[in-house]
Amino acid sequence: MNYFGITTFWRKKNLTADRKRPTGLGKKNLAYLLFLILISLFYALRYGTSVSGEPLLDTKVAMEGYGESLRMNMGSVLPDTIVINKEREQLLTAIEERIVTYLYRIPDYSYINSLKTYLRFRPKLLEQFPSAVPLEKGDYFVSSSYGIRSHPISGKSKKHFGIDMAAPLGKPVYASASGTVLDIVHSKNGYGMHIIIKHRFGFRTLYGHLSKILVSKGQSVEQHELIGTVGSTGSSTGYHLHYEILKNEIQVDPMLSLNLKKTIYTHLIEPKPENDGRK
């Protein structure tokens, strides 16, 4: 049996078949494929942004509606407290079914206003995202706000991605929410010695220009836990804490967060008049 002869025969036959077989998609198929790609791109560009934004807007409107209903429920003068309490629990449950996704998706603190009434019933949630001042009351004043400013060293107009809180050297700095220490940086430039903490719902906080760091990378911290002390390390002209909040990797203005917890807790412990305002 001539094995090599048979092999050569089949090789020639396959080469002939390959020459007859179409080598590409063909003009008609290629045109159809390009048409499908163009249509897909059109819909992605035309509807992609609005579709992804609509659920958040819808949830925001729903949360505002729940918040208003809660306020009405709390101010109700109906004598049937069983009905009032039942309605309140239903509202709280409806909010809780959506709140985790909502908090992860919101871009900044302006969306949290609709949750203030709800947070009076669930104040522990305030410990899980930045909602408190990282310095003690009376220890600081805001010396530079978030936004465009004249840089204190270069003199050039530049965006300031946090707030500067002027305070004496060595004043305690506290975590503004519970979380995990994501990074600790020792630098002679920029933010100098600084700490980055990761929190729930896509939040991170940065504490810059510290004189001492009192936590370690990977450590879990609680809200109000001591993490460092005020200094002037890095690119700094005086003792202060540079404080940033990042939401989904983007810096946001921290000012709305500073008194969030205080506002909620103050309302919770406000003494009510004995006659509830009635004569």
C-alpha positions in Angstrom: 0.0 0.0 0.0 1.5 3.3 -1.1 0.8 5.4 2.0 2.6 8.5 0.8 0.8 8.4 -2.5 -2.6 8.4 -0.8 -1.6 11.2 1.5 -0.4 13.4 -1.4 -3.7 12.7 -3.2 -5.8 13.9 -0.2 -3.6 16.9 0.3 -4.2 18.0 -3.3 -7.9 17.4 -3.0 -8.2 19.5 0.2 -6.2 22.3 -1.4 -8.6 22.4 -4.3 -11.6 22.5 -2.0 -10.0 25.3 0.0 -9.6 27.4 -3.1 -13.3 27.0 -3.9 -14.4 27.8 -0.4 -15.1 31.6 0.2 -12.2 33.2 2.1 -14.2 36.0 3.7 -17.7 37.1 4.8 -18.7 38.3 1.4 -19.7 41.8 0.5 -23.4 41.3 1.4 -22.6 39.6 4.8 -20.0 42.2 5.6 -22.4 45.1 4.8 -25.0 43.5 7.0 -22.6 43.1 9.9 -21.5 46.7 9.7 -25.1 47.8 9.6 -25.8 45.8 12.9 -22.7 47.4 14.5 -23.8 50.9 13.5 -27.3 50.3 14.8 -25.9 49.0 18.1 -23.6 52.0 18.5 -26.5 54.4 17.8 -28.7 52.9 20.5 -25.8 52.8 22.9 -25.1 56.5 22.4 -28.7 57.6 22.1 -30.2 55.7 25.0 -27.4 54.3 27.1 -26.9 57.3 29.3 -30.6 58.1 29.9 -31.5 54.5 30.6 -28.8 54.2 33.2 -29.7 57.5 34.8 -33.5 56.9 34.9 -33.6 54.2 37.7 -31.6 56.5 40.0 -33.9 59.4 39.3 -36.9 57.2 39.8 -35.5 55.9 43.1 -34.8 59.5 44.3 -38.4 60.5 43.6 -39.6 57.4 45.4 -37.4 58.1 48.4 -38.6 61.7 48.5 -42.2 60.4 48.5 -41.5 57.9 51.3 -39.8 60.6 53.3 -42.7 63.0 52.9 -45.1 60.2 53.9 -43.0 59.4 57.0 -43.1 63.1 58.0 -46.8 63.1 57.7 -47.0 59.8 59.6 -44.9 61.3 62.4 -47.0 64.4 62.6 -50.3 62.5 62.5 -52.9 63.4 65.2 -55.0 60.3 64.5 -56.1 58.5 67.8 -55.5 55.0 66.3 -51.8 54.5 67.0 -52.0 50.9 65.8 -52.8 52.1 62.3 -50.1 54.8 62.4 -47.4 52.4 63.5 -48.4 49.8 60.9 -48.2 52.4 58.2 -44.8 53.6 59.5 -43.4 50.1 59.4 -44.6 49.6 55.8 -42.9 52.8 54.8 -39.6 51.9 56.5 -39.7 48.4 54.9 -40.3 50.0 51.5 -37.3 52.3 52.0 -35.0 49.4 53.2 -35.8 47.4 50.1 -34.1 50.1 48.0 -31.8 52.0 50.2 -28.6 49.9 49.8 -28.7 50.1 46.0 -29.6 53.8 46.3 -26.7 54.6 48.5 -24.3 52.8 46.3 -25.5 54.7 43.2 -25.9 58.3 44.4 -23.2 60.6 43.2 -23.1 63.1 46.1 -24.7 64.2 49.4 -27.5 66.2 47.7 -29.3 62.8 47.3 -29.2 62.1 51.0 -31.6 64.9 51.9 -34.6 62.6 51.0 -33.3 60.1 53.6 -33.1 62.4 56.7 -36.5 61.4 58.1 -35.8 57.7 57.5 -32.3 58.0 59.2 -34.1 59.2 62.4 -35.4 55.6 62.7 -32.2 53.9 61.6 -29.4 56.3 62.9 -26.8 53.4 63.1 -26.7 53.6 59.3 -24.9 57.0 59.7 -21.9 55.2 61.1 -21.3 53.3 57.8 -20.6 56.3 55.6 -19.0 59.8 56.2 -21.5 61.7 58.3 -19.4 63.4 61.1 -16.6 65.9 61.5 -13.1 64.3 61.7 -12.0 66.9 64.4 -13.4 67.8 67.8 -15.8 70.7 68.1 -14.0 74.0 68.6 -10.7 72.6 67.5 -10.8 73.9 63.9 -12.2 76.3 61.4 -12.6 75.7 57.6 -9.7 77.7 56.0 -10.3 76.5 52.5 -13.4 75.2 50.8 -14.0 72.6 48.1 -13.7 74.0 44.5 -11.5 76.3 42.5 -9.1 78.4 44.5 -5.7 80.1 44.3 -3.1 77.5 45.4 -1.4 78.7 48.6 2.1 77.7 47.3 2.0 78.1 43.5 -0.5 80.9 43.4 -2.2 79.4 40.4 -6.0 78.8 40.1 -6.5 75.1 40.8 -9.4 72.9 41.9 -9.3 72.0 45.6 -10.7 68.5 45.9 -11.4 68.6 49.6 -11.7 71.1 52.5 -8.9 72.4 54.8 -9.6 72.4 58.5 -7.1 74.7 60.3 -6.3 73.3 63.7 -3.3 73.3 66.2 -0.5 70.9 65.8 -1.2 67.5 67.4 -5.0 67.8 67.6 -6.7 64.4 67.3 -8.1 63.3 63.9 -11.0 60.8 63.9 -12.5 58.5 61.3 -15.7 60.1 60.0 -17.2 56.6 59.4 -16.6 53.0 60.1 -14.4 51.2 57.5 -11.1 49.7 56.6 -7.8 51.5 56.2 -7.1 51.2 52.5 -3.7 52.9 52.3 -1.2 54.9 54.4 1.2 57.2 52.5 4.3 58.9 53.8 5.3 61.6 51.3 7.3 64.8 51.4 5.0 66.4 48.8 1.3 66.7 48.1 -0.8 65.5 51.1 2.3 64.5 53.0 1.5 61.8 55.6 -2.0 60.8 54.9 -4.6 58.0 55.4 -7.2 56.7 53.0 -10.2 54.8 54.5 -12.7 52.7 52.6 -16.3 52.8 53.7 -19.6 51.2 52.6 -21.7 52.3 49.6 -18.7 53.4 47.5 -17.4 56.0 49.9 -13.7 56.7 50.7 -12.2 59.4 52.9 -8.7 60.9 52.9 -7.0 62.7 55.8 -3.9 64.7 54.8 -0.9 66.6 56.2 -0.9 64.5 59.4 1.9 64.7 61.9 1.3 61.2 63.3 -0.5 58.1 61.9 -2.0 55.9 64.6 -3.5 53.1 62.5 -2.1 50.5 60.1 -3.0 49.4 56.6 -5.9 46.9 56.5 -7.1 47.8 60.0 -10.8 48.1 60.7 -11.8 51.3 62.3 -15.0 52.6 63.9 -16.6 56.0 63.4 -15.0 58.5 65.8 -12.0 56.3 66.3 -8.6 58.1 66.7 -6.5 57.6 63.5 -3.9 60.4 63.6 -3.0 63.9 64.6 -3.0 67.3 62.8 0.2 68.4 61.2 1.7 70.3 58.2 3.5 67.5 56.3 3.8 67.6 52.5 2.8 70.7 50.5 1.4 72.8 53.3 1.8 76.3 54.6 0.4 75.7 58.1 -1.1 73.2 60.5 -4.4 71.9 59.2 -6.2 68.7 58.1 -7.0 68.3 54.4 -10.2 66.2 54.3 -11.6 64.6 51.2 -14.6 62.4 50.5 -14.7 60.3 47.3 -17.9 58.7 46.1 -17.5 56.0 43.5 -13.9 57.2 42.9 -14.9 60.9 42.4 -14.2 63.6 44.9 -17.3 65.4 46.3 -17.8 68.4 48.5 -17.6 67.2 52.2 -19.4 70.2 53.7 -22.9 68.6 53.5 -21.6 65.5 55.4 -20.1 67.3 58.4 -23.2 67.9 60.4 -25.4 65.1 59.0 -25.1 62.8 62.0 -25.3 65.7 64.5 -28.5 67.0 62.8 -30.2 63.6 63.0 -29.1 62.8 66.6 -30.0 66.3 67.8 -33.5 65.8 66.5 -33.7 62.4 68.2 -32.9 63.8 71.6 -34.8 67.0 71.4 -37.1 67.4 74.4 -40.8 67.5 73.4 -43.1 70.0 75.1 -45.4 68.3 77.7 -48.5 69.5 75.8 -47.0 68.8 72.4 -47.7 72.3 71.4 -51.3 72.2 72.5 -52.7 74.6 75.0 
